[in-house]
């Protein structure tokens, strides 16, 4: 269903108890039980779907075949070579695609993948996205996506579109503000799910973008005693926080949001160069 801007901004719905529990148990996209790099974001978006269609996908279709879905479930996309589909406008998706392609390309310098206005590279990135290169079963570097907060919305700039969820109390609970609310258990449940997942599955590199202070608290809840080193990237002057290795050989790297205004082209390139120098991806 294609929505106009006016239609999408007016979408609202009430979540049933079953939908709430399903959303709380859905943790991301990609073959995240067998992943090389995973991105850890704030919350899910709606993509090209309407709000109700998106909730239907997560709460019903994505659960098919998942017998223990309450222990955490996810959706692995199908890589479709030659597929033609609309390319999302998301700067995050475009920059993260460049990162994956740059890490796969051992012949050229990373900087070749982050030159603004390079039409040839833009076409390669576009093709990668059209064929579902991210979060799929595509050969090469396996990427995944985790979302911390369970309730998707079209944009973090818009209010939560759920008539039976108190937005302030919900966001406070997921920012580790200590007032006890009905959503505190939601946050605790998500911590348990991620803790169990990272205990049982190897995620060599976990890249966390945005909400740095909240994410650092979250990761210390997941891994007791976790320590971070602050590293300032030379050109962009952006700070990244690199953890000690934890769990099943996981290194967490936290930094600003991956878009053109925050981490930017330069910061994304420098982060990719840092990964290439320090990890066998």
Secondary structure per residue as TSV (DSSP state, phi and psi in degrees):
chain	resnum	aa	ss	phi	psi
A	1	X	-	360.0	124.3
A	2	X	-	-91.8	130.2
A	3	X	-	-113.6	143.0
A	4	X	-	-78.8	164.1
A	5	X	H	-58.3	-39.8
A	6	X	H	-66.3	-43.1
A	7	X	H	-62.9	-45.2
A	8	X	H	-66.5	-33.1
A	9	X	H	-74.2	-16.3
A	10	X	T	-100.0	3.5
A	11	X	-	-68.8	128.6
A	12	X	-	-145.4	155.3
A	13	X	B	-160.8	159.6
A	14	X	-	-98.2	137.7
A	15	X	-	-92.1	130.5
A	16	X	-	-73.0	166.8
A	17	X	H	-61.3	-41.0
A	18	X	H	-64.6	-41.0
A	19	X	H	-64.1	-40.8
A	20	X	H	-60.1	-45.9
A	21	X	H	-67.3	-35.7
A	22	X	H	-65.5	-46.7
A	23	X	H	-62.4	-37.9
A	24	X	H	-64.5	-27.5
A	25	X	H	-94.5	-12.9
A	26	X	E	-83.6	121.0
A	27	X	E	-112.9	-8.0
A	28	X	E	160.6	-163.4
A	29	X	E	-129.7	152.2
A	30	X	S	101.9	171.7
A	31	X	-	-82.2	68.9
A	32	X	T	-76.0	3.7
A	33	X	T	-89.7	-6.1
A	34	X	S	-151.9	70.7
A	35	X	E	-124.9	149.9
A	36	X	E	-93.3	-43.7
A	37	X	E	-135.1	134.3
A	38	X	E	-126.2	140.8
A	39	X	E	-96.7	137.0
A	40	X	E	-117.3	109.3
A	41	X	E	-111.6	178.9
A	42	X	E	-76.6	-49.9
A	43	X	E	-161.7	162.3
A	44	X	-	-80.4	152.5
A	45	X	-	-99.2	-168.8
A	46	X	-	-108.4	-7.6
A	47	X	T	60.0	-134.6
A	48	X	T	-95.2	3.7
A	49	X	S	-90.9	161.8
A	50	X	-	-72.9	166.8
A	51	X	H	-58.5	-49.9
A	52	X	H	-66.0	-37.3
A	53	X	H	-65.3	-39.2
A	54	X	H	-64.7	-44.0
A	55	X	H	-64.7	-38.5
A	56	X	H	-61.0	-44.4
A	57	X	H	-60.1	-51.0
A	58	X	H	-66.4	-46.7
A	59	X	H	-82.1	-14.7
A	60	X	T	-126.7	-67.1
A	61	X	G	-62.1	-41.3
A	62	X	G	-71.1	-17.0
A	63	X	G	-84.2	-13.0
A	64	X	T	-59.7	127.2
A	65	X	T	87.3	-4.6
A	66	X	-	-99.9	95.9
A	67	X	T	-70.0	-34.9
A	68	X	T	-109.9	52.5
A	69	X	G	-63.0	-26.1
A	70	X	G	-68.3	-16.5
A	71	X	G	-85.8	3.3
A	72	X	-	112.4	126.0
A	73	X	E	-137.4	163.5
A	74	X	E	-150.8	173.8
A	75	X	E	-121.5	121.6
A	76	X	-	-97.6	120.2
A	77	X	B	-75.7	158.8
A	78	X	-	-94.0	126.7
A	79	X	-	-73.5	127.8
A	80	X	-	-126.1	83.4
A	81	X	T	-56.3	133.3
A	82	X	T	83.2	-1.6
A	83	X	-	-68.2	143.3
A	84	X	-	-117.7	114.5
A	85	X	-	-144.4	165.0
A	86	X	-	-64.9	132.8
A	87	X	-	-84.4	126.8
A	88	X	-	-60.0	150.2
A	89	X	-	-86.9	-3.2
A	90	X	-	-57.9	119.8
A	91	X	H	-59.4	-35.9
A	92	X	H	-59.7	-47.4
A	93	X	H	-65.0	-38.2
A	94	X	H	-68.8	-43.7
A	95	X	H	-71.5	-38.3
A	96	X	H	-67.9	-32.4
A	97	X	H	-64.4	-42.8
A	98	X	H	-60.5	-40.3
A	99	X	H	-61.4	-47.6
A	100	X	H	-62.6	-45.7
A	101	X	H	-64.7	-38.1
A	102	X	H	-66.3	-39.2
A	103	X	H	-69.8	-30.0
A	104	X	H	-74.7	-27.1
A	105	X	-	-89.3	98.5
A	106	X	-	-89.1	0.1
A	107	X	S	-89.7	-33.3
A	108	X	S	-114.6	154.2
A	109	X	-	-61.8	150.8
A	110	X	G	-56.8	-36.7
A	111	X	G	-58.7	-25.5
A	112	X	G	-61.7	-24.9
A	113	X	G	-89.2	-2.6
A	114	X	G	-128.1	32.1
A	115	X	-	-91.9	119.8
A	116	X	T	-65.6	138.7
A	117	X	T	81.0	4.0
A	118	X	-	-79.6	100.8
A	119	X	H	-65.1	-36.0
A	120	X	H	-62.3	-45.5
A	121	X	H	-65.9	-39.7
A	122	X	H	-58.8	-38.8
A	123	X	H	-69.3	-37.2
A	124	X	H	-65.2	-43.3
A	125	X	H	-64.2	-42.5
A	126	X	H	-60.0	-46.0
A	127	X	H	-61.7	-42.7
A	128	X	H	-57.0	-43.2
A	129	X	H	-74.3	-37.1
A	130	X	H	-64.1	-28.5
A	131	X	T	-95.3	12.3
A	132	X	T	63.1	49.7
A	133	X	-	-68.9	-35.4
A	134	X	T	-81.2	144.9
A	135	X	T	58.0	31.8
A	136	X	B	-125.5	-175.0
A	137	X	S	-90.5	22.8
A	138	X	-	-61.3	140.8
A	139	X	S	-62.7	153.9
A	140	X	S	107.7	-155.8
A	141	X	S	-65.2	124.4
A	142	X	-	-85.9	121.6
A	143	X	E	-111.5	152.4
A	144	X	E	-140.0	168.3
A	145	X	E	-138.1	123.7
A	146	X	E	-109.0	146.6
A	147	X	E	-121.6	132.4
A	148	X	E	-72.4	-57.1
A	149	X	E	-83.2	141.5
A	150	X	S	-85.9	-16.4
A	151	X	-	-97.2	114.0
A	152	X	-	-76.0	152.6
A	153	X	-	-150.8	166.0
A	154	X	S	-66.0	-34.8
A	155	X	-	-158.5	146.2
A	156	X	T	-67.3	-14.7
A	157	X	T	-79.8	-15.0
A	158	X	S	-98.4	153.7
A	159	X	-	-66.8	156.7
A	160	X	-	-59.9	134.1
A	161	X	-	-91.9	30.7
A	162	X	B	-117.0	118.4
A	163	X	T	-70.5	-18.6
A	164	X	T	-112.3	27.1
A	165	X	S	-125.8	127.4
A	166	X	-	-80.8	108.2
A	167	X	H	-59.5	-46.4
A	168	X	H	-63.5	-47.3
A	169	X	H	-65.0	-37.7
A	170	X	H	-63.8	-50.5
A	171	X	H	-66.4	-37.2
A	172	X	H	-60.5	-43.6
A	173	X	H	-61.9	-37.6
A	174	X	T	-87.2	4.4
A	175	X	T	-110.1	8.8
A	176	X	T	63.8	33.6
A	177	X	-	-81.2	135.0
A	178	X	-	-78.7	-10.0
A	179	X	S	-60.7	128.0
A	180	X	-	-75.1	126.5
A	181	X	-	-136.9	170.6
A	182	X	T	-58.6	-18.1
A	183	X	T	-90.9	-6.9
A	184	X	H	-61.8	-40.4
A	185	X	H	-66.7	-32.4
A	186	X	H	-58.5	-48.1
A	187	X	H	-61.7	-43.5
A	188	X	H	-61.8	-39.3
A	189	X	H	-63.9	-41.3
A	190	X	H	-65.2	-40.3
A	191	X	H	-59.7	-44.8
A	192	X	H	-62.5	-42.3
A	193	X	H	-60.6	-47.8
A	194	X	H	-68.7	-37.8
A	195	X	H	-60.9	-45.4
A	196	X	H	-64.9	-41.3
A	197	X	H	-62.9	-47.2
A	198	X	H	-74.0	-18.3
A	199	X	H	-75.0	-35.2
A	200	X	H	-95.7	-20.9
A	201	X	S	-125.1	142.4
A	202	X	-	-84.4	123.5
A	203	X	E	-127.8	91.3
A	204	X	E	-56.2	-43.8
A	205	X	E	-128.5	122.8
A	206	X	E	-114.5	109.1
A	207	X	E	-98.0	114.3
A	208	X	E	-104.2	126.6
A	209	X	E	-119.7	130.2
A	210	X	S	85.5	160.1
A	211	X	-	46.7	54.1
A	212	X	H	-58.9	-47.9
A	213	X	H	-62.8	-41.2
A	214	X	H	-64.5	-44.2
A	215	X	H	-65.3	-39.0
A	216	X	H	-63.4	-38.8
A	217	X	H	-63.9	-44.4
A	218	X	H	-58.3	-48.7
A	219	X	H	-65.3	-29.3
A	220	X	H	-75.8	-21.9
A	221	X	H	-73.9	-35.5
A	222	X	H	-74.7	-43.1
A	223	X	S	-121.8	104.6
A	224	X	T	-61.5	136.3
A	225	X	T	79.2	9.2
A	226	X	-	-63.0	135.1
A	227	X	-	-120.5	147.6
A	228	X	E	-123.8	142.4
A	229	X	E	-103.9	133.3
A	230	X	E	-87.7	127.6
A	231	X	E	-127.1	128.4
A	232	X	E	-96.9	121.9
A	233	X	-	-70.7	137.7
A	234	X	T	-62.8	-51.6
A	235	X	T	-83.3	-47.8
A	236	X	T	-77.7	-19.8
A	237	X	-	65.4	16.5
A	238	X	-	-79.6	144.9
A	239	X	E	-97.3	131.2
A	240	X	E	-115.1	150.8
A	241	X	E	-115.4	114.8
A	242	X	E	-111.1	126.2
A	243	X	E	-87.2	164.2
A	244	X	-	-66.7	162.5
A	245	X	-	-75.3	135.3
A	246	X	B	-136.6	170.5
A	247	X	T	55.4	-132.8
A	248	X	T	-95.0	64.9
A	249	X	T	70.6	38.8
A	250	X	B	-97.4	133.5
A	251	X	E	-112.8	127.4
A	252	X	E	-98.9	133.1
A	253	X	E	-124.5	120.1
A	254	X	E	-112.6	139.5
A	255	X	E	-158.8	-176.8
A	256	X	S	-62.4	168.1
A	257	X	-	-62.8	142.4
A	258	X	S	-86.3	90.6
A	259	X	S	-152.2	-172.2
A	260	X	T	-77.2	-25.7
A	261	X	T	-88.3	-31.5
A	262	X	T	-96.6	-87.4
A	263	X	T	-67.0	-39.6
A	264	X	H	74.3	174.4
A	265	X	H	-58.7	-46.9
A	266	X	H	-66.1	-46.2
A	267	X	H	-63.2	-39.9
A	268	X	H	-64.0	-40.7
A	269	X	H	-64.5	-45.3
A	270	X	H	-65.0	-37.9
A	271	X	H	-63.5	-42.1
A	272	X	H	-63.7	-41.1
A	273	X	H	-63.5	-39.5
A	274	X	H	-61.8	-43.4
A	275	X	H	-63.9	-44.0
A	276	X	H	-62.5	-38.7
A	277	X	H	-69.3	-32.7
A	278	X	H	-110.7	-7.0
A	279	X	-	-135.9	147.0
A	280	X	-	-90.8	84.2
A	281	X	-	-94.6	360.0
